[in-house]
Amino acid sequence: MTVDREAALTAKLREWFDRPQIKQAGWAPRLFWKPGQDGPFGPLRIDPLELEVFFAAMLGEPSDCTAELEALRPGRAAFLAANARRHELPLFTTR
């Protein structure tokens, strides 16, 4: 993944994290991000592809990362989407 693509994906995930459908889960940012110097949102702790697929399923949005994640780890995107539909938090792949 290129630096520009990762930065865009991280910004998208940050924006999605603030949506009410995600906020109502009550998750602290530390679950997904390492603390930054200026607040709770530093570098991601987990695979951004996995988090994008998970958040997209929770929000009912199309995922831009499903195909790439399935190519890297077959079955993983479907598993994460199923967890999101059941309101279950899966064990994500750490970075």
OpenMM code with the backbone's topology and positions (N, CA, C; nanometers):
from openmm import Vec3, app, unit

residues = "MET THR VAL ASP ARG GLU ALA ALA LEU THR ALA LYS LEU ARG GLU TRP PHE ASP ARG PRO GLN ILE LYS GLN ALA GLY TRP ALA PRO ARG LEU PHE TRP LYS PRO GLY GLN ASP GLY PRO PHE GLY PRO LEU ARG ILE ASP PRO LEU GLU LEU GLU VAL PHE PHE ALA ALA MET LEU GLY GLU PRO SER ASP CYS THR ALA GLU LEU GLU ALA LEU ARG PRO GLY ARG ALA ALA PHE LEU ALA ALA ASN ALA ARG ARG HIS GLU LEU PRO LEU PHE THR THR ARG".split()
positions = [
    Vec3(0.0847, -0.1173, 0.0000),
    Vec3(0.0000, 0.0000, 0.0000),
    Vec3(0.0893, 0.1237, 0.0000),
    Vec3(0.0574, 0.2181, -0.0857),
    Vec3(0.1380, 0.3391, -0.0943),
    Vec3(0.1095, 0.4293, 0.0262),
    Vec3(0.2014, 0.5191, 0.0500),
    Vec3(0.1872, 0.6118, 0.1627),
    Vec3(0.0635, 0.6991, 0.1453),
    Vec3(0.0415, 0.7488, 0.0225),
    Vec3(-0.0753, 0.8337, -0.0026),
    Vec3(-0.2059, 0.7576, 0.0180),
    Vec3(-0.2098, 0.6334, -0.0293),
    Vec3(-0.3314, 0.5536, -0.0139),
    Vec3(-0.3569, 0.5235, 0.1331),
    Vec3(-0.2513, 0.4910, 0.2061),
    Vec3(-0.2688, 0.4626, 0.3489),
    Vec3(-0.3158, 0.5865, 0.4237),
    Vec3(-0.2624, 0.7036, 0.3892),
    Vec3(-0.3052, 0.8276, 0.4543),
    Vec3(-0.4522, 0.8562, 0.4245),
    Vec3(-0.4939, 0.8350, 0.3003),
    Vec3(-0.6345, 0.8566, 0.2643),
    Vec3(-0.7248, 0.7573, 0.3360),
    Vec3(-0.6812, 0.6326, 0.3451),
    Vec3(-0.7596, 0.5307, 0.4140),
    Vec3(-0.7696, 0.5605, 0.5630),
    Vec3(-0.6616, 0.6044, 0.6225),
    Vec3(-0.6617, 0.6398, 0.7652),
    Vec3(-0.7561, 0.7572, 0.7910),
    Vec3(-0.7550, 0.8569, 0.7034),
    Vec3(-0.8461, 0.9711, 0.7178),
    Vec3(-0.9916, 0.9259, 0.7050),
    Vec3(-1.0188, 0.8365, 0.6135),
    Vec3(-1.1534, 0.7834, 0.5951),
    Vec3(-1.1984, 0.7086, 0.7213),
    Vec3(-1.1105, 0.6267, 0.7758),
    Vec3(-1.1438, 0.5515, 0.8961),
    Vec3(-1.1693, 0.6443, 1.0144),
    Vec3(-1.0915, 0.7483, 1.0246),
    Vec3(-1.1084, 0.8472, 1.1323),
    Vec3(-1.2447, 0.9148, 1.1203),
    Vec3(-1.2828, 0.9502, 0.9976),
    Vec3(-1.4126, 1.0144, 0.9740),
    Vec3(-1.5255, 0.9164, 1.0052),
    Vec3(-1.5117, 0.7927, 0.9623),
    Vec3(-1.6139, 0.6919, 0.9892),
    Vec3(-1.6261, 0.6647, 1.1390),
    Vec3(-1.5157, 0.6666, 1.2116),
    Vec3(-1.5193, 0.6410, 1.3558),
    Vec3(-1.6095, 0.7410, 1.4274),
    Vec3(-1.6202, 0.8616, 1.3757),
    Vec3(-1.7018, 0.9661, 1.4385),
    Vec3(-1.8495, 0.9601, 1.4000),
    Vec3(-1.8864, 0.8696, 1.3123),
    Vec3(-2.0276, 0.8579, 1.2748),
    Vec3(-2.1075, 0.7928, 1.3890),
    Vec3(-2.2340, 0.8324, 1.4026),
    Vec3(-2.3156, 0.7809, 1.5136),
    Vec3(-2.3265, 0.6279, 1.5182),
    Vec3(-2.3315, 0.5626, 1.4019),
    Vec3(-2.3444, 0.4165, 1.3999),
    Vec3(-2.2233, 0.3480, 1.4627),
    Vec3(-2.1072, 0.4102, 1.4536),
    Vec3(-1.9856, 0.3554, 1.5143),
    Vec3(-1.9750, 0.4043, 1.6594),
    Vec3(-2.0032, 0.5314, 1.6805),
    Vec3(-1.9929, 0.5898, 1.8150),
    Vec3(-2.0810, 0.5171, 1.9160),
    Vec3(-2.1994, 0.4731, 1.8726),
    Vec3(-2.2916, 0.4097, 1.9671),
    Vec3(-2.2376, 0.2785, 2.0225),
    Vec3(-2.1368, 0.2210, 1.9582),
    Vec3(-2.0748, 0.0988, 2.0108),
    Vec3(-1.9958, 0.1277, 2.1381),
    Vec3(-1.9547, 0.2537, 2.1564),
    Vec3(-1.8843, 0.2922, 2.2786),
    Vec3(-1.7370, 0.2537, 2.2820),
    Vec3(-1.6785, 0.2319, 2.1675),
    Vec3(-1.5378, 0.1926, 2.1629),
    Vec3(-1.4472, 0.3135, 2.1798),
    Vec3(-1.3440, 0.2988, 2.2579),
    Vec3(-1.2430, 0.4037, 2.2737),
    Vec3(-1.1495, 0.4004, 2.1523),
    Vec3(-1.0991, 0.5151, 2.1106),
    Vec3(-1.0049, 0.5177, 1.9982),
    Vec3(-0.8839, 0.4276, 2.0190),
    Vec3(-0.8419, 0.4082, 2.1445),
    Vec3(-0.7240, 0.3252, 2.1746),
    Vec3(-0.7388, 0.1812, 2.1267),
    Vec3(-0.8618, 0.1393, 2.1030),
    Vec3(-0.8854, 0.0046, 2.0538),
    Vec3(-0.8299, -0.0124, 1.9125),
    Vec3(-0.8327, 0.0948, 1.8348),
    Vec3(-0.7915, 0.0883, 1.6948),
    Vec3(-0.6669, 0.1715, 1.6632),
    Vec3(-0.6443, 0.2790, 1.7390),
    Vec3(-0.5322, 0.3686, 1.7147),
    Vec3(-0.4397, 0.3740, 1.8359),
    Vec3(-0.3123, 0.3901, 1.8111),
    Vec3(-0.2189, 0.4212, 1.9189),
    Vec3(-0.2378, 0.5692, 1.9524),
    Vec3(-0.2190, 0.6081, 2.0769),
    Vec3(-0.2350, 0.7503, 2.1092),
    Vec3(-0.1341, 0.8368, 2.0333),
    Vec3(-0.1808, 0.9522, 1.9886),
    Vec3(-0.0937, 1.0470, 1.9211),
    Vec3(-0.0430, 1.1509, 2.0189),
    Vec3(0.0464, 1.2355, 1.9736),
    Vec3(0.0999, 1.3404, 2.0606),
    Vec3(-0.0039, 1.4468, 2.0923),
    Vec3(-0.0977, 1.4675, 1.9986),
    Vec3(-0.1969, 1.5732, 2.0162),
    Vec3(-0.3360, 1.5196, 2.0466),
    Vec3(-0.3484, 1.3924, 2.0763),
    Vec3(-0.4795, 1.3368, 2.1041),
    Vec3(-0.4816, 1.1859, 2.0908),
    Vec3(-0.6001, 1.1288, 2.0884),
    Vec3(-0.6112, 0.9828, 2.0902),
    Vec3(-0.5867, 0.9149, 1.9557),
    Vec3(-0.5756, 0.9913, 1.8482),
    Vec3(-0.5639, 0.9318, 1.7160),
    Vec3(-0.4230, 0.9440, 1.6592),
    Vec3(-0.3397, 0.8460, 1.6909),
    Vec3(-0.2061, 0.8367, 1.6337),
    Vec3(-0.2082, 0.7342, 1.5220),
    Vec3(-0.1012, 0.6588, 1.5062),
    Vec3(-0.0990, 0.5550, 1.4022),
    Vec3(-0.1942, 0.4409, 1.4374),
    Vec3(-0.2449, 0.3748, 1.3351),
    Vec3(-0.3350, 0.2618, 1.3566),
    Vec3(-0.2635, 0.1452, 1.4239),
    Vec3(-0.3314, 0.0796, 1.5146),
    Vec3(-0.2799, -0.0410, 1.5803),
    Vec3(-0.3043, -0.1649, 1.4946),
    Vec3(-0.4078, -0.1587, 1.4130),
    Vec3(-0.4525, -0.2768, 1.3394),
    Vec3(-0.4474, -0.2537, 1.1894),
    Vec3(-0.4661, -0.3606, 1.1155),
    Vec3(-0.4633, -0.3561, 0.9694),
    Vec3(-0.5735, -0.2625, 0.9189),
    Vec3(-0.5385, -0.1579, 0.8447),
    Vec3(-0.6407, -0.0634, 0.7981),
    Vec3(-0.7400, -0.1261, 0.7006),
    Vec3(-0.6965, -0.2254, 0.6232),
    Vec3(-0.7893, -0.2926, 0.5317),
    Vec3(-0.8997, -0.3621, 0.6102),
    Vec3(-0.8622, -0.4296, 0.7171),
    Vec3(-0.9598, -0.4992, 0.8000),
    Vec3(-1.0568, -0.4013, 0.8652),
    Vec3(-1.0048, -0.2918, 0.9179),
    Vec3(-1.0911, -0.1947, 0.9840),
    Vec3(-1.1859, -0.1286, 0.8846),
    Vec3(-1.1393, -0.1031, 0.7636),
    Vec3(-1.2247, -0.0424, 0.6608),
    Vec3(-1.3401, -0.1365, 0.6255),
    Vec3(-1.3113, -0.2646, 0.6077),
    Vec3(-1.4154, -0.3623, 0.5754),
    Vec3(-1.5160, -0.3710, 0.6911),
    Vec3(-1.4663, -0.3755, 0.8125),
    Vec3(-1.5519, -0.3848, 0.9309),
    Vec3(-1.6413, -0.2620, 0.9454),
    Vec3(-1.5820, -0.1427, 0.9402),
    Vec3(-1.6606, -0.0195, 0.9529),
    Vec3(-1.7606, -0.0063, 0.8382),
    Vec3(-1.7196, -0.0400, 0.7158),
    Vec3(-1.8099, -0.0305, 0.6009),
    Vec3(-1.9332, -0.1177, 0.6229),
    Vec3(-1.9130, -0.2385, 0.6732),
    Vec3(-2.0262, -0.3278, 0.6992),
    Vec3(-2.1164, -0.2702, 0.8090),
    Vec3(-2.0576, -0.2121, 0.9115),
    Vec3(-2.1370, -0.1525, 1.0191),
    Vec3(-2.2204, -0.0349, 0.9685),
    Vec3(-2.1629, 0.0406, 0.8756),
    Vec3(-2.2288, 0.1609, 0.8248),
    Vec3(-2.3204, 0.1339, 0.7059),
    Vec3(-2.3126, 0.0134, 0.6501),
    Vec3(-2.3893, -0.0159, 0.5293),
    Vec3(-2.3334, 0.0537, 0.4065),
    Vec3(-2.2044, 0.0829, 0.4101),
    Vec3(-2.1351, 0.1500, 0.2991),
    Vec3(-2.0619, 0.0454, 0.2151),
    Vec3(-2.0401, 0.0738, 0.0872),
    Vec3(-1.9570, -0.0179, 0.0084),
    Vec3(-1.8115, -0.0088, 0.0547),
    Vec3(-1.7464, -0.1223, 0.0603),
    Vec3(-1.6061, -0.1262, 0.1023),
    Vec3(-1.5150, -0.1165, -0.0189),
    Vec3(-1.4123, -0.0347, -0.0066),
    Vec3(-1.3110, -0.0230, -0.1117),
    Vec3(-1.1990, -0.1243, -0.0937),
    Vec3(-1.1980, -0.1972, 0.0164),
    Vec3(-1.0846, -0.2835, 0.0503),
    Vec3(-1.1174, -0.4327, 0.0517),
    Vec3(-1.2421, -0.4685, 0.0272),
    Vec3(-1.2812, -0.6094, 0.0345),
    Vec3(-1.1996, -0.6959, -0.0603),
    Vec3(-1.1897, -0.6575, -0.1855),
    Vec3(-1.1189, -0.7397, -0.2843),
    Vec3(-0.9711, -0.7552, -0.2480),
    Vec3(-0.9088, -0.6475, -0.2063),
    Vec3(-0.7671, -0.6534, -0.1700),
    Vec3(-0.7451, -0.7426, -0.0475),
    Vec3(-0.8316, -0.7297, 0.0515),
    Vec3(-0.8191, -0.8119, 0.1716),
    Vec3(-0.8449, -0.9590, 0.1394),
    Vec3(-0.9438, -0.9864, 0.0566),
    Vec3(-0.9724, -1.1250, 0.0174),
    Vec3(-0.8560, -1.1860, -0.0607),
    Vec3(-0.7877, -1.1060, -0.1418),
    Vec3(-0.6719, -1.1555, -0.2168),
    Vec3(-0.5563, -1.1896, -0.1224),
    Vec3(-0.5404, -1.1087, -0.0175),
    Vec3(-0.4320, -1.1321, 0.0784),
    Vec3(-0.4641, -1.2456, 0.1754),
    Vec3(-0.5872, -1.2456, 0.2255),
    Vec3(-0.6298, -1.3451, 0.3249),
    Vec3(-0.7713, -1.3909, 0.2916),
    Vec3(-0.7834, -1.4944, 0.2073),
    Vec3(-0.9161, -1.5398, 0.1629),
    Vec3(-1.0095, -1.5704, 0.2806),
    Vec3(-1.1310, -1.5189, 0.2709),
    Vec3(-1.2324, -1.5404, 0.3726),
    Vec3(-1.2339, -1.4369, 0.4838),
    Vec3(-1.1291, -1.3605, 0.4950),
    Vec3(-1.1172, -1.2644, 0.6066),
    Vec3(-1.2196, -1.1510, 0.5956),
    Vec3(-1.2388, -1.0959, 0.4762),
    Vec3(-1.3331, -0.9849, 0.4598),
    Vec3(-1.4757, -1.0307, 0.4911),
    Vec3(-1.5134, -1.1474, 0.4448),
    Vec3(-1.6475, -1.1998, 0.4728),
    Vec3(-1.6655, -1.2232, 0.6226),
    Vec3(-1.5624, -1.2733, 0.6883),
    Vec3(-1.5665, -1.2953, 0.8327),
    Vec3(-1.5868, -1.1638, 0.9078),
    Vec3(-1.5110, -1.0611, 0.8707),
    Vec3(-1.5215, -0.9313, 0.9379),
    Vec3(-1.6583, -0.8684, 0.9154),
    Vec3(-1.7099, -0.8771, 0.7926),
    Vec3(-1.8418, -0.8221, 0.7630),
    Vec3(-1.9503, -0.8954, 0.8420),
    Vec3(-1.9377, -1.0261, 0.8550),
    Vec3(-2.0345, -1.1032, 0.9332),
    Vec3(-2.0296, -1.0631, 1.0801),
    Vec3(-1.9101, -1.0409, 1.1326),
    Vec3(-1.8967, -0.9950, 1.2713),
    Vec3(-1.9653, -0.8599, 1.2891),
    Vec3(-1.9461, -0.7711, 1.1943),
    Vec3(-2.0074, -0.6380, 1.2035),
    Vec3(-2.1596, -0.6479, 1.2015),
    Vec3(-2.2138, -0.7339, 1.1169),
    Vec3(-2.3592, -0.7494, 1.1108),
    Vec3(-2.4163, -0.8061, 1.2407),
    Vec3(-2.3374, -0.8864, 1.3111),
    Vec3(-2.3811, -0.9440, 1.4389),
    Vec3(-2.3453, -0.8547, 1.5580),
    Vec3(-2.2871, -0.7386, 1.5297),
    Vec3(-2.2438, -0.6446, 1.6345),
    Vec3(-2.1404, -0.7080, 1.7270),
    Vec3(-2.0532, -0.7888, 1.6696),
    Vec3(-1.9446, -0.8526, 1.7433),
    Vec3(-1.8127, -0.7889, 1.7017),
    Vec3(-1.7257, -0.7696, 1.7973),
    Vec3(-1.5944, -0.7134, 1.7697),
    Vec3(-1.4953, -0.8285, 1.7504),
    Vec3(-1.4412, -0.8439, 1.6301),
    Vec3(-1.3483, -0.9543, 1.6050),
    Vec3(-1.2082, -0.9217, 1.6571),
    Vec3(-1.1246, -1.0202, 1.6557),
    Vec3(-0.9823, -1.0008, 1.6845),
    Vec3(-0.9178, -0.9576, 1.5533),
    Vec3(-0.8725, -0.8333, 1.5476),
    Vec3(-0.8124, -0.7791, 1.4261),
    Vec3(-0.6646, -0.8161, 1.4199),
    Vec3(-0.6107, -0.8143, 1.3002),
    Vec3(-0.4679, -0.8359, 1.2787),
    Vec3(-0.3930, -0.7096, 1.3178),
    Vec3(-0.2971, -0.7221, 1.4057),
    Vec3(-0.2188, -0.6065, 1.4487),
    Vec3(-0.1119, -0.5733, 1.3456),
    Vec3(-0.0600, -0.4528, 1.3553),
    Vec3(0.0437, -0.4077, 1.2616),
    Vec3(0.1795, -0.4291, 1.3211),
] * unit.nanometer
topology = app.Topology()
chain = topology.addChain("A")
for resn in residues:
    res = topology.addResidue(resn, chain)
    for name in ("N", "CA", "C"):
        topology.addAtom(name, app.Element.getBySymbol(name[0]), res)
